[in-house]
Amino acid sequence: MDVSALVTSITGAAQLTRLLVNERDGQKTAAIQIDLTNKITEAQIQLTQVLGAIIEKDGFIQSLSERVRQLAHDGHEIVYVP
């Protein structure tokens, strides 16, 4: 085997190794991206649930406040007891 053939062979092996490493790294990167996407989605769902509960509670309080105002307007005595 001559030197140029040996160099070509080694260069080809190095390129193949580089391609394999890049492929492996790409697969790891894709797995990490999928994992992060799942975690972000879970966090968004939880945040949506919390905000939904807050909005629902706010609506309930607003409804209750309107009812108390109406009772006061109708002449009922309102007594606050902590």
Short mmCIF file of the C-alpha atoms (twelve columns), coordinates in Angstrom:
data_MODEL
# 
_entry.id   MODEL 
# 
loop_
_atom_site.group_PDB 
_atom_site.id 
_atom_site.type_symbol 
_atom_site.label_atom_id 
_atom_site.label_alt_id 
_atom_site.label_comp_id 
_atom_site.label_asym_id 
_atom_site.label_seq_id 
_atom_site.Cartn_x 
_atom_site.Cartn_y 
_atom_site.Cartn_z 
_atom_site.pdbx_PDB_model_num 
ATOM 1  C CA . MET A 1  0.000   0.000  0.000  1 
ATOM 2  C CA . ASP A 2  1.419   3.383  -0.906 1 
ATOM 3  C CA . VAL A 3  1.440   6.444  1.327  1 
ATOM 4  C CA . SER A 4  -1.209  8.400  -0.620 1 
ATOM 5  C CA . ALA A 5  -3.645  5.483  -0.421 1 
ATOM 6  C CA . LEU A 6  -2.986  5.190  3.309  1 
ATOM 7  C CA . VAL A 7  -3.568  8.931  3.819  1 
ATOM 8  C CA . THR A 8  -6.775  8.746  1.784  1 
ATOM 9  C CA . SER A 9  -7.929  5.764  3.813  1 
ATOM 10 C CA . ILE A 10 -7.180  7.499  7.131  1 
ATOM 11 C CA . THR A 11 -8.867  10.685 5.935  1 
ATOM 12 C CA . GLY A 12 -11.946 8.698  4.901  1 
ATOM 13 C CA . ALA A 13 -12.039 6.960  8.290  1 
ATOM 14 C CA . ALA A 14 -11.742 10.313 10.064 1 
ATOM 15 C CA . GLN A 15 -14.577 11.758 7.996  1 
ATOM 16 C CA . LEU A 16 -16.740 8.708  8.719  1 
ATOM 17 C CA . THR A 17 -16.000 9.033  12.438 1 
ATOM 18 C CA . ARG A 18 -16.878 12.736 12.318 1 
ATOM 19 C CA . LEU A 19 -20.179 11.935 10.565 1 
ATOM 20 C CA . LEU A 20 -21.037 9.291  13.144 1 
ATOM 21 C CA . VAL A 21 -20.244 11.641 16.034 1 
ATOM 22 C CA . ASN A 22 -22.333 14.394 14.441 1 
ATOM 23 C CA . GLU A 23 -25.227 11.954 13.967 1 
ATOM 24 C CA . ARG A 24 -25.000 10.814 17.597 1 
ATOM 25 C CA . ASP A 25 -24.852 14.409 18.808 1 
ATOM 26 C CA . GLY A 26 -27.828 15.257 16.607 1 
ATOM 27 C CA . GLN A 27 -29.830 12.437 18.148 1 
ATOM 28 C CA . LYS A 28 -28.913 13.592 21.653 1 
ATOM 29 C CA . THR A 29 -29.857 17.150 20.766 1 
ATOM 30 C CA . ALA A 30 -33.201 16.019 19.362 1 
ATOM 31 C CA . ALA A 31 -33.913 13.997 22.519 1 
ATOM 32 C CA . ILE A 32 -33.099 16.997 24.707 1 
ATOM 33 C CA . GLN A 33 -35.312 19.256 22.578 1 
ATOM 34 C CA . ILE A 34 -38.216 16.810 22.878 1 
ATOM 35 C CA . ASP A 35 -37.724 16.576 26.648 1 
ATOM 36 C CA . LEU A 36 -37.636 20.358 27.012 1 
ATOM 37 C CA . THR A 37 -40.714 20.741 24.828 1 
ATOM 38 C CA . ASN A 38 -42.602 18.252 27.008 1 
ATOM 39 C CA . LYS A 39 -41.571 20.060 30.189 1 
ATOM 40 C CA . ILE A 40 -42.563 23.441 28.775 1 
ATOM 41 C CA . THR A 41 -45.922 22.039 27.669 1 
ATOM 42 C CA . GLU A 42 -46.557 20.611 31.150 1 
ATOM 43 C CA . ALA A 43 -45.669 23.954 32.725 1 
ATOM 44 C CA . GLN A 44 -48.014 25.782 30.346 1 
ATOM 45 C CA . ILE A 45 -50.857 23.405 31.201 1 
ATOM 46 C CA . GLN A 46 -50.274 23.906 34.926 1 
ATOM 47 C CA . LEU A 47 -50.114 27.671 34.495 1 
ATOM 48 C CA . THR A 48 -53.353 27.588 32.497 1 
ATOM 49 C CA . GLN A 49 -55.046 25.639 35.290 1 
ATOM 50 C CA . VAL A 50 -53.822 28.086 37.940 1 
ATOM 51 C CA . LEU A 51 -54.882 31.115 35.916 1 
ATOM 52 C CA . GLY A 52 -58.244 29.479 35.225 1 
ATOM 53 C CA . ALA A 53 -58.801 28.944 38.943 1 
ATOM 54 C CA . ILE A 54 -57.836 32.554 39.694 1 
ATOM 55 C CA . ILE A 55 -60.167 33.900 37.020 1 
ATOM 56 C CA . GLU A 56 -62.990 31.651 38.227 1 
ATOM 57 C CA . LYS A 57 -62.467 32.769 41.832 1 
ATOM 58 C CA . ASP A 58 -62.290 36.406 40.739 1 
ATOM 59 C CA . GLY A 59 -65.593 35.990 38.899 1 
ATOM 60 C CA . PHE A 60 -67.150 34.429 42.006 1 
ATOM 61 C CA . ILE A 61 -65.908 37.293 44.206 1 
ATOM 62 C CA . GLN A 62 -67.152 39.858 41.704 1 
ATOM 63 C CA . SER A 63 -70.571 38.189 41.628 1 
ATOM 64 C CA . LEU A 64 -70.671 38.093 45.416 1 
ATOM 65 C CA . SER A 65 -69.621 41.757 45.628 1 
ATOM 66 C CA . GLU A 66 -72.389 42.757 43.253 1 
ATOM 67 C CA . ARG A 67 -74.902 40.822 45.340 1 
ATOM 68 C CA . VAL A 68 -73.752 42.540 48.560 1 
ATOM 69 C CA . ARG A 69 -73.949 45.966 46.841 1 
ATOM 70 C CA . GLN A 70 -77.466 45.194 45.636 1 
ATOM 71 C CA . LEU A 71 -78.548 44.126 49.128 1 
ATOM 72 C CA . ALA A 72 -77.086 47.328 50.587 1 
ATOM 73 C CA . HIS A 73 -78.785 49.358 47.883 1 
ATOM 74 C CA . ASP A 74 -82.115 47.667 48.703 1 
ATOM 75 C CA . GLY A 75 -81.795 48.886 52.295 1 
ATOM 76 C CA . HIS A 76 -80.380 45.828 54.023 1 
ATOM 77 C CA . GLU A 77 -77.882 46.459 56.790 1 
ATOM 78 C CA . ILE A 78 -74.449 45.035 56.005 1 
ATOM 79 C CA . VAL A 79 -72.355 43.984 59.021 1 
ATOM 80 C CA . TYR A 80 -68.764 42.856 58.548 1 
ATOM 81 C CA . VAL A 81 -67.559 40.310 61.081 1 
ATOM 82 C CA . PRO A 82 -63.925 39.260 60.644 1 
# 
